[in-house]
Amino acid sequence: MAENFPPTHRKWHWLLLFIVFGFTFFVHNDALFVDLMESRNIVTAREMVYDGHWLLPTMNGEIRLEKPPLPTWGAALAELVSPDNIAVQRAMAGLAAVLLVCFFYLFACRLTQNRTYALVSALVLCTTYNVVLLGRTATWDIYCHAFMMGAVYFLFKGWHERACRYSSFIYAGIFMGLSFLSKGPVSFYALLLPFAVAYWLVYRSGFRGKWAALLLALVIALVIGAWWYVYIYVYHPESSLFVFHKESSSWLNYNVRPWYYYWRFFLETGIWAVFLLTALVYPYWKKRVENPKAYALVFCWTLLVVLFLSFLPEKKYRYLFPCLIPAALTVGYLFWYWIQQARRRTWSGSAKKLYLFNTLLAATVSLLIPAALYWFLFKEGEMSPVHFILLTALFVALSVALFVAAAKLRPLFFVLAVTALFVAAESFLLPYVGLQVANDEGSTLRTTRQVEALKPLPFYYNAADGEIRMELVYDAYKKIRKMDLNDKKAVTDVLPFVLVSRRKAEEVIPDSIRGELDLQWVGLYDNNRWQKNNRRRYSPEFINHVTIVRRK
């Protein structure tokens, strides 16, 4: 296999990337269960569609202003096109992930003027665990970073051109505004600001004569990104101020971790973790790579993202997603250097040793997949002998390809083999993973949709049980409102209704009211997403009785 695609065949880069996109973000994207964040987004989208709450989002009937509406509008569009279809919902996030990688590829081309580097970096990004996960999950995060990657591309293009072209800054402003309308200032702080600081540290001169264009970009971003916030503040000032204080307090007081919490940031890249650590040895690589300024930019950008996120008191590992973007560019530089060494047949002793260490280690790790197939699927009776033999042969063959690419010093072939490994896993293993972790015992509230007696009745949950889990609302496909069962008037005014409670209705409805009511128990429903043997995630709060409450 050639170690480079000829420039005249660059269209094949896009063909390869779009094939990879299909497997990475869309194939079997309904295999895993719907989680809490997805439930919140989809429930809000449903109420946009069926209640007409397009500008004032609600979730389970309550105003929800914590998140800007753009991603939810996308989810609402999916609901209009194909109601209650999780695959279509997740495909919207997949499209955002495609947009992210496309702008990423264009940025890498512009950064180095080398399409092979751009292709390798894009494939590294597509085979990074959290990129795959967020591209398959109907949540907000992928949207804001996808739009911001577009803004970064156009800003770099505008700053790097000799003449000041306003069109680049206008596009940058549009994408910055869309990012703000997707998740507020998150991507501004976590992705754009580190990039701008890194660019200034490395290039300095790109800002000269372009301040007016940059100001125009910021004005456009403000207009596009802030209009909804202004609308909410004007028409719902109390709710907007409450949410603002709640969100700002969460950043300061919720999930507070020490400043060094993200020291393991490189592990977020998955199979590329050791490669990233190798690529971050700046004193070694700055003397060897072509275009050391571009390498310095992605190096600084990677570390600044981690540094800026470390300043915030609230920390979660999923917040490191923006770091994966410059990290993939940094790993891409590592492979581009090795590709040049292979093409010129000028491997230095240290370069060869680093290549062999990294690639042989990753190839060895890939051998764990056939072992996992045996221990977790075949041995447990989840996979037939024929499937086990065929899949074992496939993944062993891919592991052998990785070892060959390592031993024969073929870095581009190694990246393509890793990509093939991910494509195979997404094609053949995801359905098994979904079956392995999901709770398939008993019935969930989803089955109540087929009970004719429940369809016309409103649903309520016992306020004494605490807040309702949004996964239950998602499964029921209707609002489940709070009810204080000790308030006789609140109970009798809405009769008949459906009560969702952790204990039987006879046990939670006070004696003073129960004598006037007819209680028809429908069933016990278990909405746990995880299996019972998962002690940490299996919770009794997902197990509820459903009862029709009528007047005698």
N, C-alpha and C positions, 0 to 999 in steps of 0.2 A: 504494500500500500504506500502511495506517495506520502511524503511528510508535509505536503503543502497543496492547497488547491490553487491552480493557476488563476491569475486575476481575471482572465476572460471567462472563467467559469464561476464567478462569484455568486451567480444566481442560484447555484446549487447549495450555497450556504443557507439561503432562505428556505429552500425546499427541505433541507435536512432539519433546520430549526423548526419548521412547522410540523414536520412528522414527529419530532421530539415533543413539541407542544401538545399534540394530540394525545400521546401516551402519558405525558407528565401531568396534565391538568384535566383531562376529560374522560379518558378510558376508566371505567369502573369507579367514577367519582361518587356513586351512590352506595359503595360497598360498606362504608363506615357509618355508624349511627350519628344522629344529629346531636350536637353537644349544646351546652348552655348558651354560649355566645351566638351560635347559629339560631337557636330557638328564639332568642330575643329579637334578632334582626328580622327573621321571617314572620314572627307574630306581629311586629310593628308594620311590616310590609303588607300583611293581610288586612290590617285595619286601615291602612292607607287606601287599599283597593275597595274594600267592602263598606267602610264607613266614610270614605271621602276625606280622610285626614292627611292630605298631601303636604300642607305647610305646617301643621301642628301635629307632629307624630304622636301617637299613643301606643302604649303597650299594655295589653290586657285592660283596656279602658282608661288607663291612667296616662296623663301627659308625660311624654318621654323626650326630654331635650338634651340628655347627656351626650348624644352623638348627633352630628350634622346629618342632613337627610340624603345626600347624594347617593351613597351606597344602598340606602333603603329604597330610594326610587328605582334603582336597578333591580332590587329584589321584588319590588311591586310590579315592575314590568314583566319579570319572569312569572309572577303569579297570574298576571293577566293573560300571558301567552299560554301557560301550562299550569293550571291550578294544582297546588299541593304536589309539586314535582321537585324533589330535592336535587335530582340530577341537573335540572335546568337552573335551579337556584345556585348551585355550586358552579355551574358553567359560567355564570356572570362573574364570579370571582376568578374563574379560569381565564376569561377574556381580559380581565385587569392584569393578571399575571403575564399573559401574552404581550400586552402593551408594555409592561415593565421590561421584559426581556428584549423586546424589539428596540426600545429606546436605549437599553443597556448596550446592545450590539452596535447601534449607530454611534453611541458615545465612544465605545472602545475603538471603532474605526476612525473616528475623528481624532481621538487622543493619540494614536500611534501611526495612523495612515497604513495600518496593516490588518487585512481582513482575516488572516489566519489567527492572529492574536485575538481578534474580536470573536471569532467563532469558538475558539477554545475557551475563552472566558465565559461566553454565553452558555456553553455546555456545562462548564463547572457550576454556573449559577443554577441551571436547570436540574442538576443532580445534587443540589444541596437540600438537606432534609426539610428545613423550615420553609423554603421556597415551594417545594412540592406540597407541603401541608397546607400553607395559606392559600395556594392556588387551587386547592380542592375543598376549601372551607368557606361557607357563606357568611363571612364576617367582614368588618370594616377595614382592617389593617392594610390589606393588599392594595386597596384603591388609592389611599393617600400616598403611598410610596410609589405606586405606578405613575401617577400623575406627576409627582415630584421628580421622578427620573426623567420625565419629559422636560420638565423645567430645567433640570441640571444640564441635559443635553443642549438645549437652546441657549442657556446662559454661557456654557463653555464655548459654543459656536460663536456667540456674539462677542465674548471677551477675547477669543483667540484670533478673530479676524482683524486685519489691519484697519480696514474702514469700519465705521460704526453703522451697522445695518439694523435699522429699527425693527425689521420684521422678526429677527431672532428674539429680540427682547419682548416684542408683543406676544409671540408664542409662549415665551417663558412666563410672562405674566398670566396668560390664560391657564396654563397648567398649574402654576402656583395657586391660583384662585380655586381651581377644581380640587386641588389637594386640601386646601383649607376647608372647602365645603364637604370634604369626605371625613376628616377627623381633626379639624381645628389646626392648632399649631404644631401637632406632633411631628410631622415630617419636616416642617421648617426647622425645628430644633434638632431632630435626630439625624437628618440626612442633608438638608440644604446648608445649614450653618456650618457643620464640619467641612463640607465641600468648599464653601466660600473661603473659610479660613485657610484650608490646605492650598487652595489656588493662590491666594495672596502670598502665603509663605513661599511658594515655589516660583510663581511667575511674576508677581508684583505689577508688571507694566500693563497687564490686560485691562485695567480700569480706565486708563487715560483716555479722555475725550468721549467717554461713554456713560458718564454719570447721568446725563439727561435721559438717555435711553433706559438706563437701569431704573431711574425714578418712574418713568412711564410704566415699566413692567410692574413695579410695586403698586402703582395706582390701579392698574388693571387687575392685579391680584386682589387688591382690597375691595374693589367693586364686585368682582365675581364671588369672592370668598366671604364677604361680610354682610351681604344684603339680607341673608336669612337671619343672621343674628340680630340685625337692626329691626327686622320685622318682628321677631319674637320679643325683643326688648320693648318695642312700642306697644304691641298689642297684649303681651303677657309679661309685664315687668316683674311681678312677684315670682312667678315660676322661673323666669330666666335668671334672676338674681339668686334664687335658692339653688338652682343647678350650678351656677358659677361658683358659689361658695362651697358647695358639696364637692365639686370636681377638684377645685384648688386644694381643699382640705385633704382629699384622697391622695393627691400627689405628695403631700407633706407628711401625712400620718398613716397611710395605709400601705401594708407590705413594705415597711421601712427595712432596709438592709444596709450593712456597712458599705463604705465607699469601694472596697476591694471585692465586692460580691461578684463582679463580672470578670474576675481573673481567668475564668475558664471560657471566655468568649470564643476561642478558636474551636471548641468542641461543637458549637452550633453549626459548623460547616460539615459535620458528619464525616464522610469518607475522606474529605480534603483537610481534616484538622492538622495532621502532621505536615502536609504540604504548605499550609498557611504559615505555620510556625517557621518552617524553613524559609519561606519567601519573605518573612519579616526580619531576617537577619540583614539589616540595611547596610552595615559596613561592608559586607561581603558582596552583595549584589549591585550596589551603586557603581562599582568599578567594572562590572562585567556586562550589564544589560545595555541594549541599544536604547537611546532616548532616556537617559537617566532621570531627566526632569519629569517625564510622564510617570516613571516608576516612583519617584519621590512623591508625586501628587497622590497616587492611589495608596501608597504606604502611609502618608500623613492622614489621608482621609479615613482610612480604616481605624487607626489608633485614636483619632479625634472623635469619631463616633462613639467608641467605647468610653473615652474620657468624659465626653459631655453627658452621656447617659449615666455615668458613675456619679456625677454631681447631684442627680435627682435622688431624693430620699426613697421614693417608691421604686422598687426594682422587681422585674420579672424577666426570666430568660427569653420569653417571646418578644420583649421589647428590643432585643438585640437584632431583630430582623434587618433594620437598615444597615447594620454592620456587614451583613452578608454580601451586599452589593459591591462596595469597594474591596472586600476580602476576595471575591471572585476575580476581580480585576488584578489583584495582587498575585493570586495563584496563577492567573493567566500569564503574567510576566515570567514566572518561574518556568512554565511549559514553553513559552515562546523562546526563552534562552536555550532550553534543551533541544527544541526543534531546530534551532540554528546550528547547535553543536552537531546534531545528527546529520543535517543536510551537508554541512561542510566537512564532516568526519574529523572534527578537531576537538574531540572530548578531552578536557583537562582531567587530571586525576581526581581533584576534589569534586568537580561537576558530575563526573561519572559515579562517584561514590554516593553523592547526595541523591542522584536520580535512582540508583539501585536501592538505596535504603528506603526511600519514600514509596517507590512503586512496588517493591517486593513485600513491604509491610501491608500495603493496601490489598495486594493480591492474596496474601495469606488470610487477611480478614474476610475476604470474599468466600473463602472456603467454609466459613461458618454457616452460610446459607443452606447448603445441602445437609449439614448436621442439624440445623434447626428444623428443616423439613421432616427429618426423621423423628426427632424428639418431641416436637410440639404438634405435628399434624399426623404423620403416618402411625406413630406408636399409639397416639390417642384415638385412632380410628376416624380421624377427620378427613383423611385422604386415601383414595383407593390405591392399590398396588400399582396399577398401570400409570396413574397420574404421578405417583411418587417416583417411579422409574424414569418416566419421561422428563419430569422437572429436574430431577437429580442430574440426569445426563446433560440437560440444557445448562444448568448453573455450573456444573463441573467444567463443561466446555468453555463457558465464559471466564471462569477462573483460570483455566489453562491459557486462554487468550491474553489475560492480564499478565500471567507469568512470562509468556512469550514476548509481549511488548516490553516488559521490564528487562528480560535477559538480552534481547536483541537491540536494546536502546532505541526504541521506536515510540517517542513520547506522544505524537498525535494519535497513533494507533491505540495507545493506552487510554487516552481520554475518550476516544470513540468506543472502546471496549467497556469502560465504566458506564458510559451513556447507554450502551446496549444492556448492561446488567440492570440498570434502573428501569429501562423499558420492559425488560422481561419480568421484573418484580411487579411493576405496575399492571402488567397484562395478565399475569398468572397467579400472583400471590395475594393481591389485595382482597379478592373475594374470600379467601381462606382466613385472612387476618380479621376481616369483619365478622365471620362466623366464630372465630376463636375468642374474641373479646366481648362480643355482644351477648346480652342476656336474652335467651330465647325461651325461657321458662315462663309459663303462664301468659296472661293477656295484659295488654296495656290499655290506657284510655283511648287509644286509637280505635279499638274495637267497639267503643260506645257509639261511634259514628253510624254503625249499622243497626243500632237498636232503635226501632221506629218510635217507641214511647218517649225516648230522650230527645229526639230531634227538635221538637217545638219548644222545649223547656229551657229556661235560663239556668246556668250552672253557678253554684256558690261553693266556697270552701270555708271551713271553720276557722275563724280568726284566731282562736286559741292555739291552732297548730303552727302559727307563724306565717310568714309570707309564702305564697304558693310558688312552687318551682315552675319556671317558665317552660321547662320541657313538658310538663303536664298540659299547659295551655296549648302548646304546639301540637301535641298528640290529640287533644280533644277537638281541635279545629274550631274552637269557640272560646269566648271570654269565660273566665272562672273568677267571679268577683268575691270580695271578702264579705263575710257576714258574722256579726256578733250574735251568737245563738242565745245569749242571755237577754237580748232585746226583743221582747215579744212582738212589738209593733213591726220591727224590721223583718221578722220572720213571717208574720201573717200577711203583711202587705204585698209580698211577692209570690204567694202561693198560686199555683203549684211550682216547685222548682226542684232542681237536682242538687243534692248535697254531696260534696267530696270531702271526706274526713278520714283521718288516720285510724280512728276507732269507730265502731258501729254507731249509727245515728242514735240508737236507743241509749247509748252511754254518754253522748255529748249534748243531746238536747235536754234542757232542764225539765224536771217533772211538771212544773207549772204550765208548760206549753205542750208537752208531749201528749197529754190526754186529748187534745183537740186535733191531733194530727194523725194521718194515715201514713205509715212508713213502709215503703216497698223497696226492699233491698235488691239491688241489681247484681252486684258482684264485688269481688275484691280484685284490684288491678295493681300490677307491679310494673312501674315505669322505670325501674333501674336500667341504665344503659349497660352497666357492667355485670358480669356474672357474680353469683353468690360467693364464689371462692376468692373474689377480690375484696378482702376485708376493709381496705382503705377507702374504696370508692362505692361499695355496695351500701346503701343507706336506707333505713326504714322510712325516711321522709318521702320516698317515692312510692310507698305502698299505701294505697287508699281504698276505702270502701266508697261505693257509689250507691246512693239511695234516692229514690223519688219521694218527695215530701208533698203530701196533699192534705187538704182539709177533710176531716171526716164527714 
